[in-house]
């Protein structure tokens, strides 16, 4: 019954997104994000990972549809300098740093010459076989892959004490700079949770950008430390993917995030 309800909800949302496509949209670049890219049949909810064949078809769609995949650092540079931002620009990001990003996603990215940014949970790197190894980082960095901070332990930064939030942000930065031998520029809030204090720590740590969980276009005047993104799910069809890139699911993603934040505050999180 739960599966039927989920499928029905996805069908209804897809129909609304198709109708939403007819409405005027704000212009700007887009950022999409993934977590795990691995074959079907693994553990975890189907929405939490994207099948490699689906991922490949999505990258092919970007090429066929005329999108230009650019490094996150280039988008941030344009925002900092006040330069123009193309509506056809798109940045690809991955959260957490799963080993399957190297095994399944990286070969596809190389095939198309696409850059990407992977936000790493540093406490897992080289420590957990399900996550990337330092040798992976070295190889990927030579082929246009950037890395960013995602804390040490993937904690909700607005739920822990300020001292712990600061430690998570600064320690992950220091660990990654040792691994990559380069200054880090980008950060991503686990679960999208942050507050004014946490945002201040990210600025203090010297990050040039940070990514949220809300969706929307990125245009001149956008604060680089509040970059919006749209998440790609394993349950998304290719049409869903196209609609997300085009901004037709923004309304639902932002509504869902508001509901989740209300639930979290009600629980006292």
N, C-alpha and C positions, 0 to 999 in steps of 0.2 A: 504493500500500500504506500509506504514512504517513497519507494522508487517511482511509482505511478504519479504521486503528487509532485515529486521533483521534476519529472518529465513534463507534466502539465504546466507547471510554473515556468519552466524554461521556454516552452512553446508560446505562452502568453507574453512573456517578456520580449521574445524575439519579434512577435507581431507588433508590439508597441515600439520596439526599436526601429523596425522597418518604417512605421508611420512617422516616427521622430526624425527619420532621415530626410523627410520632406520639409522640415522646418529649417530656417536659417541657422547657421552655426557660426560661432566666433572663430576667427582664423587663428592659426598658430601651429607650431610644431607639436609633435606627440611623442610621448614615451610609453612604451609597453614593457611589461615585466612578466617574467616567468619564475618558477621555483625549480621544480624537478622536471627533467625531460627523460623519460624512460618508457619502455614498452608496457602495454596493458598487462594486467594480471598480477601486479605487485601489491604490496600492502598500502593501506591508506585510502582515503576517499578518492574516487575517480577524478574529482575536480582538482585535486592537489598536484597532479602531474600531467604533463602533455606527452602524448605518444610521439616518438621520433619521426614517424611518417607524417603525422599531422604537422609537426614543427617544420619539416621540410616543405610541405605544401604551403604553409603560411609564409615562409621566406620567399618561395617562388611567386606567391600572390603579390608580395610587396614589389618584386621586380617587375612583374607584368603590369602592375597598376601605376608604375612610374614614381614610386617613393624612393627617396634618397636616404639611406641609412647612414647617419653621421655619428661620430663619437660624442658621448655626453660632454666631454671636455670642450668640444667645438661649440656646442649649443650654449654652454655656460659662458664661454669666452664672448660670444655674440651678445648675450644678455648683459655681461659686465661692461662691454664697450658701447652698448647702445646701438649695435648694428642690427641689420635686418634679420628676420627669421622666416624661412620659407615654410609655407603650408605643406610642402611635400617632404619636409625633413621628419625623420623618425629615429628615435634612439631605442636601442634594445638593452634591457637590463635583466639581471637574474638576482634573486635574493637567496642568501644563506651560503651558497658555495658548495652545492652537492657535486660529488664526483661525476655524476652522470652528465653534468654540464660539459665536462671534458670529453666523456665517452661518446655521447650522442649529439649534443648541440654544437660543440666546437667544430667537428668536421663539416657540418652543414654551413656554419658561418664562414668557414674558410672557402668552401665551394663558391659562395656568392661574394666573397670579399667583404663581408659585413663586420664592422666593429661592434663591440658590446662592452657593457660594464657589469661586473659581478660584485655584489656586495657580500663580503665574507664575514661569517661568524668565526672570529679568530681562534676561539678556544677549541674549535673542531678541526682546524687546518693541521694536517699531519698527525692528528691524534685519533681520528675516527675514520675508518675505511669508507664510510658512506659520504665523506666529504673530500674536497680537493687536497692534494698533496703539494708541498712547496715546489716539487719538480714540475707539476702541472702549471703552476703560476708562471714559472720561468718560460716555458714553451708558449703558453698562450699569450704572454705579454709581447712576444716577438711577432705576433700575428694580429695586432690591433685590439687585443682585449685589455681593458682597464679594470682596476680593482678599487673597491671602496669599502669603507667601514660599515659594520652592521652590529657593533658591540662585540664583547668577548663571549657572552653566554646567551645572547638572544633574549634579553629581558625587556619587559615593558618599562621604558625609561621614566614614564610619568607615574609609575606605581611604586618604584623603589625610592629609598631615601636619596636626597640630592647628592650626598657624598658618593653613594654607590653609582648613581647615574653618571656622575663626572668620571669616576674610575673606569666604568665600562666604555665610555667614549674615548678617553685619552689612552687607556691601555690598548684598546683595539687599534687605534691609530699607530701607536709606537710599535706594536707587534707587526703590523702590516708593512710599515716602512722598513723594518729590518728584513722582512721576507722579500719585499719587492725592490729594495735599495733605491726607492724613489719617494718623494713626498706624496702624500695622499691628498686628493682634491675633493672627493665625493663621499657622502654619508647617506645612509638610509635608516629611518626609524623602524625598529622591529614592531610589527603589528600596526604601524602608523601612529603609535602613541607618543605624544610629546606635549610639553607645555612651555611657557615662557622661560622658565629656569633651564629646562633641558635645551631649548633652542639657543640660549645664551652660552651653554657649555660647548655646543657644536661650533658656534662662531669663535669662541675662545680657543678651541682646538685647531683652528685655522682651516677648516673645511670651506671650500668655495661653493659647494652646493649640498643640498640634502633633498631626498625624495620622500614624498608623502604617499598615502594610500588613496587620497581623493583623485578624481579624474577631471581632465579638462585640457584645453589647449595651452600652449606656452608661447607667449608673444613678447615683443619688446615691452619692458616695464615689469615683467614677471620677476619676483624676487627669486634669485637662484637658490636660496635656502628654503624655498617652498615650492618645489617642482611637483606638479601633478603627474600621475601615471594611471594607466589602465592595465589591470591584471588579466592575463590570458589563462583560461581554465581548461582542464582536460575534457570537460563536457562541452566545450565550445565547438560548433561546427565551423567550417571555413567561412560560411556566411556570417556567423556570429563574430568571428575574428575581423572580417572586413567592416562590419558595423561598429565594432569597438574602435578600430583604427580611425574610422570616420567620425567618431564622437557620438554615435547614436545611442550608446549605452551609458553615457556620462550621468544622466539624470538618475538612473537606477543605482549605479555604483555609489554615487554621493548620498542618495537616500539610504541605502544599506549601511554605509559607514556612519551616518547620523544615528540610525537605530542601534547599531552595535555600540557606539559611544554612550548612548543613553543607557543601554543595558549594563555596560561596564560601570558607569557612575552609580547606577542603582545598586549594584553589587558591592560598591565601595572600592572598586579597583582603580 
